[in-house]
Amino acid sequence: VTGYEASEVIGKTPRLWRSDKQDPLFYKDMFGQLNSQGHWSGELWNRNKHGGLFLEALEIRSLPPGSPQN
């Protein structure tokens, strides 16, 4: 979907796919819920390697401190 190889994204932040379709308040609310509840789910527009937009349904969960980050 993204058009990237694993070697191109490992160690990068999700900003790599940012579409700018969501305003800063969207991300503030998303991270606020992640911080307060430990999870967030919803839909989000992102951009692939060639600039095309794609819609994602995401479930994001915080890892407790000391968790393995595979």
N, C-alpha and C positions, 0 to 999 in steps of 0.2 A: 504494500500500500504506500509506503513512504518513498520507495525507490533507493533507499540507502543500503549499503552493505553494513554488516555488523561492525566491521573494522572502522567505518566512518563515524559511528555514533557512540561506541563504547567510550565512557568517560566524559561525554558531552551532557549538557543539561537539556531538558525538553524544549528550551527556547529555540532550539534548532528548527523545530517544526512550526513555530508560532505564526499564526495567520494574520494577527491584528484584527480579526473579526470580533473578538471579545474586548470589551473596554477594561481599563484597570480595575474598576469596581468588581467585575466578574471574578478576576483573580484574587482580589482582596477577600471577597466572600468565600471563594473556594479554599484558600489557605487558612482563613479563619475557621472554617468548619474542620479542616484537617487538623489544625492545632487544638481545637476544643473537643472534637469528637473522635479523632483518630482515623477518620475515613471521609471520603467524598465520592459521590457518583453523579454522573450527568453526561451531557453531550457537549462536545467541544470541536470547533473547526480548527484544523491544522493544515499545513502546507507540505507537499511532498518535495523531493529533491529538485524537481523541475518547475516548481512554483504553483502546481495545481492544488486546489483545495480538496480536502476530504473531511467528512464528518466522522467523529469517533464517539462511541459510547464507552465511557471509562468508569472503572471502579478503582479508586486510589486509596491505599491504606498506609498509614504510618507504621514504620518498624520500631519496636522498642529499642532503647539503647543497648548496644552489645549484640544485636541480632546479626547473623550472617547476611551479607548483601550480595546475593548471587545475581 
